[in-house]
Amino acid sequence: TNNRYISYGSLSKNNVPCSR
Amino acid sequence: KPCPVNFEFMNYTIITSRCKGPRYPADLCCQAFKDFACPYAEDLNDLENECSSTMFSYINLYGSYPPGLFASLCRDDKVGLICPAS
């Protein structure tokens, strides 16, 4: 079975500028 | 907690060759993103480490993507972006 996914918690890091 | 994956010198062309501005089509960009990121799903989903932030820093750097592009573009299922079966 395949239950691999990229969580939205992980994806939300895309919103954080790296300087913060 | 350090990230066990070294995202610095990875080949990002899997994303940058397919996901392009100014339109950034969601189907192409999100599929490309998943093709790159899914092998590292377990480490990326561990929010105790810096993997996800680090990976996005390099994706945005190599692709000159606007901040938050993938977060605003990509939606699959309620748990997240579904990865293809390996």
N, CA and C atoms of all chains as a GROMACS GRO file, in nm:
protein
  318
    1THR      N    1   0.084  -0.121   0.000
    1THR     CA    2   0.000   0.000   0.000
    1THR      C    3   0.087   0.124   0.000
    2ASN      N    4   0.030   0.230  -0.052
    2ASN     CA    5   0.105   0.355  -0.058
    2ASN      C    6   0.033   0.460   0.023
    3ASN      N    7   0.093   0.502   0.133
    3ASN     CA    8   0.032   0.611   0.207
    3ASN      C    9   0.134   0.722   0.231
    4ARG      N   10   0.224   0.735   0.138
    4ARG     CA   11   0.323   0.841   0.149
    4ARG      C   12   0.263   0.972   0.102
    5TYR      N   13   0.294   1.076   0.176
    5TYR     CA   14   0.247   1.207   0.134
    5TYR      C   15   0.338   1.313   0.193
    6ILE      N   16   0.331   1.432   0.135
    6ILE     CA   17   0.399   1.549   0.191
    6ILE      C   18   0.294   1.626   0.270
    7SER      N   19   0.313   1.636   0.399
    7SER     CA   20   0.211   1.698   0.483
    7SER      C   21   0.200   1.849   0.457
    8TYR      N   22   0.083   1.904   0.486
    8TYR     CA   23   0.068   2.049   0.470
    8TYR      C   24   0.153   2.125   0.572
    9GLY      N   25   0.179   2.061   0.685
    9GLY     CA   26   0.269   2.124   0.782
    9GLY      C   27   0.408   2.145   0.723
   10SER      N   28   0.452   2.046   0.651
   10SER     CA   29   0.581   2.056   0.584
   10SER      C   30   0.575   2.159   0.471
   11LEU      N   31   0.468   2.152   0.393
   11LEU     CA   32   0.452   2.246   0.281
   11LEU      C   33   0.443   2.391   0.330
   12SER      N   34   0.390   2.409   0.449
   12SER     CA   35   0.373   2.546   0.499
   12SER      C   36   0.507   2.614   0.525
   13LYS      N   37   0.613   2.536   0.534
   13LYS     CA   38   0.746   2.596   0.551
   13LYS      C   39   0.787   2.676   0.427
   14ASN      N   40   0.719   2.652   0.319
   14ASN     CA   41   0.743   2.728   0.196
   14ASN      C   42   0.707   2.875   0.214
   15ASN      N   43   0.626   2.903   0.314
   15ASN     CA   44   0.582   3.040   0.334
   15ASN      C   45   0.676   3.123   0.419
   16VAL      N   46   0.766   3.054   0.486
   16VAL     CA   47   0.852   3.123   0.582
   16VAL      C   48   0.982   3.166   0.515
   17PRO      N   49   1.008   3.294   0.505
   17PRO     CA   50   1.135   3.336   0.448
   17PRO      C   51   1.250   3.284   0.534
   18CYS      N   52   1.361   3.247   0.469
   18CYS     CA   53   1.467   3.179   0.543
   18CYS      C   54   1.534   3.269   0.646
   19SER      N   55   1.518   3.401   0.634
   19SER     CA   56   1.583   3.490   0.729
   19SER      C   57   1.511   3.493   0.863
   20ARG      N   58   1.388   3.444   0.865
   20ARG     CA   59   1.312   3.450   0.988
   20ARG      C   60   1.339   3.335   1.083
   21LYS      N   61   1.732   1.979   1.589
   21LYS     CA   62   1.755   1.847   1.526
   21LYS      C   63   1.795   1.868   1.380
   22PRO      N   64   1.911   1.819   1.341
   22PRO     CA   65   1.957   1.843   1.204
   22PRO      C   66   1.881   1.757   1.103
   23CYS      N   67   1.883   1.802   0.980
   23CYS     CA   68   1.819   1.727   0.872
   23CYS      C   69   1.917   1.622   0.821
   24PRO      N   70   1.876   1.495   0.814
   24PRO     CA   71   1.967   1.391   0.766
   24PRO      C   72   1.990   1.393   0.615
   25VAL      N   73   1.913   1.476   0.545
   25VAL     CA   74   1.926   1.483   0.399
   25VAL      C   75   2.002   1.612   0.364
   26ASN      N   76   2.098   1.601   0.275
   26ASN     CA   77   2.171   1.721   0.231
   26ASN      C   78   2.105   1.777   0.105
   27PHE      N   79   2.032   1.884   0.124
   27PHE     CA   80   1.958   1.942   0.010
   27PHE      C   81   2.041   2.041  -0.069
   28GLU      N   82   2.161   2.070  -0.023
   28GLU     CA   83   2.237   2.177  -0.085
   28GLU      C   84   2.276   2.150  -0.230
   29PHE      N   85   2.328   2.032  -0.257
   29PHE     CA   86   2.384   2.007  -0.390
   29PHE      C   87   2.299   1.912  -0.471
   30MET      N   88   2.171   1.912  -0.447
   30MET     CA   89   2.085   1.824  -0.525
   30MET      C   90   2.054   1.884  -0.661
   31ASN      N   91   2.007   1.796  -0.747
   31ASN     CA   92   1.971   1.841  -0.882
   31ASN      C   93   1.825   1.888  -0.882
   32TYR      N   94   1.808   2.018  -0.891
   32TYR     CA   95   1.674   2.075  -0.886
   32TYR      C   96   1.612   2.093  -1.023
   33THR      N   97   1.681   2.047  -1.129
   33THR     CA   98   1.625   2.067  -1.263
   33THR      C   99   1.496   1.989  -1.282
   34ILE      N  100   1.476   1.885  -1.202
   34ILE     CA  101   1.349   1.812  -1.209
   34ILE      C  102   1.232   1.909  -1.186
   35ILE      N  103   1.256   2.011  -1.104
   35ILE     CA  104   1.154   2.114  -1.081
   35ILE      C  105   1.171   2.231  -1.176
   36THR      N  106   1.293   2.281  -1.185
   36THR     CA  107   1.313   2.408  -1.259
   36THR      C  108   1.290   2.394  -1.409
   37SER      N  109   1.304   2.272  -1.463
   37SER     CA  110   1.282   2.256  -1.607
   37SER      C  111   1.134   2.248  -1.640
   38ARG      N  112   1.052   2.221  -1.542
   38ARG     CA  113   0.909   2.200  -1.570
   38ARG      C  114   0.820   2.307  -1.509
   39CYS      N  115   0.864   2.368  -1.402
   39CYS     CA  116   0.781   2.467  -1.335
   39CYS      C  117   0.838   2.606  -1.362
   40LYS      N  118   0.773   2.679  -1.450
   40LYS     CA  119   0.828   2.807  -1.493
   40LYS      C  120   0.726   2.920  -1.485
   41GLY      N  121   0.779   3.038  -1.456
   41GLY     CA  122   0.697   3.157  -1.456
   41GLY      C  123   0.680   3.210  -1.594
   42PRO      N  124   0.596   3.310  -1.616
   42PRO     CA  125   0.523   3.379  -1.510
   42PRO      C  126   0.395   3.309  -1.465
   43ARG      N  127   0.359   3.199  -1.530
   43ARG     CA  128   0.228   3.140  -1.497
   43ARG      C  129   0.236   3.032  -1.389
   44TYR      N  130   0.348   2.961  -1.380
   44TYR     CA  131   0.364   2.854  -1.281
   44TYR      C  132   0.242   2.762  -1.280
   45PRO      N  133   0.218   2.689  -1.389
   45PRO     CA  134   0.098   2.603  -1.394
   45PRO      C  135   0.099   2.499  -1.281
   46ALA      N  136  -0.011   2.494  -1.208
   46ALA     CA  137  -0.017   2.410  -1.088
   46ALA      C  138   0.005   2.262  -1.120
   47ASP      N  139  -0.050   2.215  -1.230
   47ASP     CA  140  -0.033   2.072  -1.259
   47ASP      C  141   0.114   2.038  -1.279
   48LEU      N  142   0.184   2.117  -1.358
   48LEU     CA  143   0.326   2.090  -1.382
   48LEU      C  144   0.411   2.114  -1.259
   49CYS      N  145   0.385   2.225  -1.192
   49CYS     CA  146   0.468   2.261  -1.077
   49CYS      C  147   0.451   2.164  -0.962
   50CYS      N  148   0.328   2.127  -0.934
   50CYS     CA  149   0.304   2.040  -0.818
   50CYS      C  150   0.352   1.898  -0.846
   51GLN      N  151   0.335   1.852  -0.969
   51GLN     CA  152   0.386   1.720  -1.001
   51GLN      C  153   0.539   1.718  -0.993
   52ALA      N  154   0.601   1.823  -1.046
   52ALA     CA  155   0.747   1.832  -1.040
   52ALA      C  156   0.795   1.838  -0.896
   53PHE      N  157   0.724   1.914  -0.815
   53PHE     CA  158   0.760   1.924  -0.675
   53PHE      C  159   0.751   1.788  -0.606
   54LYS      N  160   0.645   1.717  -0.634
   54LYS     CA  161   0.629   1.586  -0.572
   54LYS      C  162   0.735   1.488  -0.621
   55ASP      N  163   0.767   1.495  -0.750
   55ASP     CA  164   0.871   1.406  -0.803
   55ASP      C  165   1.003   1.430  -0.730
   56PHE      N  166   1.029   1.555  -0.696
   56PHE     CA  167   1.152   1.585  -0.624
   56PHE      C  168   1.142   1.546  -0.477
   57ALA      N  169   1.035   1.587  -0.413
   57ALA     CA  170   1.028   1.582  -0.267
   57ALA      C  171   0.980   1.448  -0.210
   58CYS      N  172   0.902   1.374  -0.285
   58CYS     CA  173   0.844   1.252  -0.228
   58CYS      C  174   0.945   1.151  -0.175
   59PRO      N  175   1.060   1.134  -0.240
   59PRO     CA  176   1.157   1.040  -0.182
   59PRO      C  177   1.200   1.077  -0.040
   60TYR      N  178   1.182   1.203  -0.004
   60TYR     CA  179   1.226   1.250   0.129
   60TYR      C  180   1.108   1.279   0.221
   61ALA      N  181   0.991   1.226   0.185
   61ALA     CA  182   0.868   1.261   0.256
   61ALA      C  183   0.879   1.242   0.407
   62GLU      N  184   0.937   1.132   0.449
   62GLU     CA  185   0.941   1.108   0.593
   62GLU      C  186   1.022   1.213   0.667
   63ASP      N  187   1.136   1.249   0.611
   63ASP     CA  188   1.218   1.352   0.676
   63ASP      C  189   1.153   1.489   0.667
   64LEU      N  190   1.089   1.517   0.553
   64LEU     CA  191   1.024   1.648   0.537
   64LEU      C  192   0.906   1.664   0.632
   65ASN      N  193   0.836   1.556   0.657
   65ASN     CA  194   0.717   1.565   0.743
   65ASN      C  195   0.752   1.572   0.891
   66ASP      N  196   0.876   1.543   0.925
   66ASP     CA  197   0.921   1.554   1.063
   66ASP      C  198   0.949   1.701   1.093
   67LEU      N  199   0.857   1.766   1.158
   67LEU     CA  200   0.870   1.911   1.178
   67LEU      C  201   0.966   1.945   1.293
   68GLU      N  202   1.027   1.844   1.350
   68GLU     CA  203   1.130   1.867   1.452
   68GLU      C  204   1.265   1.901   1.388
   69ASN      N  205   1.277   1.876   1.259
   69ASN     CA  206   1.404   1.908   1.194
   69ASN      C  207   1.384   2.024   1.096
   70GLU      N  208   1.494   2.060   1.030
   70GLU     CA  209   1.492   2.177   0.940
   70GLU      C  210   1.480   2.136   0.794
   71CYS      N  211   1.451   2.011   0.768
   71CYS     CA  212   1.454   1.963   0.629
   71CYS      C  213   1.365   2.044   0.536
   72SER      N  214   1.243   2.064   0.577
   72SER     CA  215   1.148   2.130   0.489
   72SER      C  216   1.189   2.274   0.459
   73SER      N  217   1.224   2.348   0.562
   73SER     CA  218   1.268   2.486   0.542
   73SER      C  219   1.391   2.492   0.453
   74THR      N  220   1.485   2.400   0.478
   74THR     CA  221   1.608   2.399   0.398
   74THR      C  222   1.578   2.366   0.253
   75MET      N  223   1.498   2.265   0.231
   75MET     CA  224   1.465   2.228   0.093
   75MET      C  225   1.398   2.343   0.019
   76PHE      N  226   1.303   2.409   0.083
   76PHE     CA  227   1.235   2.519   0.015
   76PHE      C  228   1.329   2.637  -0.011
   77SER      N  229   1.423   2.657   0.078
   77SER     CA  230   1.520   2.764   0.054
   77SER      C  231   1.596   2.738  -0.076
   78TYR      N  232   1.638   2.614  -0.096
   78TYR     CA  233   1.713   2.581  -0.219
   78TYR      C  234   1.623   2.578  -0.341
   79ILE      N  235   1.502   2.527  -0.326
   79ILE     CA  236   1.410   2.527  -0.441
   79ILE      C  237   1.386   2.670  -0.487
   80ASN      N  238   1.360   2.758  -0.392
   80ASN     CA  239   1.333   2.898  -0.429
   80ASN      C  240   1.458   2.966  -0.483
   81LEU      N  241   1.574   2.926  -0.431
   81LEU     CA  242   1.699   2.984  -0.477
   81LEU      C  243   1.730   2.941  -0.620
   82TYR      N  244   1.726   2.810  -0.646
   82TYR     CA  245   1.762   2.760  -0.778
   82TYR      C  246   1.656   2.794  -0.882
   83GLY      N  247   1.530   2.802  -0.841
   83GLY     CA  248   1.425   2.828  -0.937
   83GLY      C  249   1.378   2.972  -0.939
   84SER      N  250   1.432   3.054  -0.849
   84SER     CA  251   1.386   3.193  -0.834
   84SER      C  252   1.235   3.201  -0.821
   85TYR      N  253   1.181   3.112  -0.743
   85TYR     CA  254   1.037   3.109  -0.726
   85TYR      C  255   0.993   3.208  -0.619
   86PRO      N  256   0.873   3.261  -0.635
   86PRO     CA  257   0.822   3.349  -0.529
   86PRO      C  258   0.798   3.270  -0.400
   87PRO      N  259   0.822   3.331  -0.285
   87PRO     CA  260   0.800   3.261  -0.159
   87PRO      C  261   0.656   3.211  -0.149
   88GLY      N  262   0.640   3.089  -0.101
   88GLY     CA  263   0.506   3.036  -0.081
   88GLY      C  264   0.441   2.981  -0.206
   89LEU      N  265   0.513   2.978  -0.316
   89LEU     CA  266   0.452   2.933  -0.442
   89LEU      C  267   0.389   2.794  -0.428
   90PHE      N  268   0.467   2.698  -0.380
   90PHE     CA  269   0.417   2.560  -0.376
   90PHE      C  270   0.310   2.542  -0.269
   91ALA      N  271   0.325   2.616  -0.160
   91ALA     CA  272   0.225   2.607  -0.054
   91ALA      C  273   0.092   2.662  -0.100
   92SER      N  274   0.094   2.765  -0.184
   92SER     CA  275  -0.034   2.821  -0.228
   92SER      C  276  -0.089   2.748  -0.349
   93LEU      N  277  -0.001   2.683  -0.425
   93LEU     CA  278  -0.042   2.620  -0.550
   93LEU      C  279  -0.093   2.477  -0.532
   94CYS      N  280  -0.032   2.404  -0.441
   94CYS     CA  281  -0.050   2.259  -0.440
   94CYS      C  282  -0.143   2.212  -0.329
   95ARG      N  283  -0.249   2.143  -0.370
   95ARG     CA  284  -0.344   2.082  -0.277
   95ARG      C  285  -0.384   1.947  -0.334
   96ASP      N  286  -0.382   1.843  -0.252
   96ASP     CA  287  -0.429   1.713  -0.300
   96ASP      C  288  -0.546   1.668  -0.215
   97ASP      N  289  -0.509   1.624  -0.097
   97ASP     CA  290  -0.600   1.551  -0.012
   97ASP      C  291  -0.593   1.620   0.123
   98LYS      N  292  -0.679   1.582   0.215
   98LYS     CA  293  -0.680   1.652   0.343
   98LYS      C  294  -0.550   1.634   0.422
   99VAL      N  295  -0.479   1.523   0.402
   99VAL     CA  296  -0.355   1.503   0.477
   99VAL      C  297  -0.234   1.571   0.413
  100GLY      N  298  -0.242   1.593   0.284
  100GLY     CA  299  -0.127   1.656   0.217
  100GLY      C  300  -0.120   1.618   0.071
  101LEU      N  301   0.000   1.631   0.016
  101LEU     CA  302   0.021   1.599  -0.125
  101LEU      C  303   0.055   1.451  -0.137
  102ILE      N  304  -0.026   1.382  -0.212
  102ILE     CA  305  -0.010   1.237  -0.222
  102ILE      C  306   0.108   1.203  -0.312
  103CYS      N  307   0.193   1.118  -0.261
  103CYS     CA  308   0.309   1.075  -0.338
  103CYS      C  309   0.275   0.949  -0.417
  104PRO      N  310   0.336   0.936  -0.534
  104PRO     CA  311   0.310   0.815  -0.613
  104PRO      C  312   0.365   0.693  -0.542
  105ALA      N  313   0.303   0.579  -0.567
  105ALA     CA  314   0.352   0.454  -0.510
  105ALA      C  315   0.491   0.427  -0.565
  106SER      N  316   0.577   0.378  -0.479
  106SER     CA  317   0.714   0.354  -0.525
  106SER      C  318   0.727   0.214  -0.582
   0.00000   0.00000   0.00000
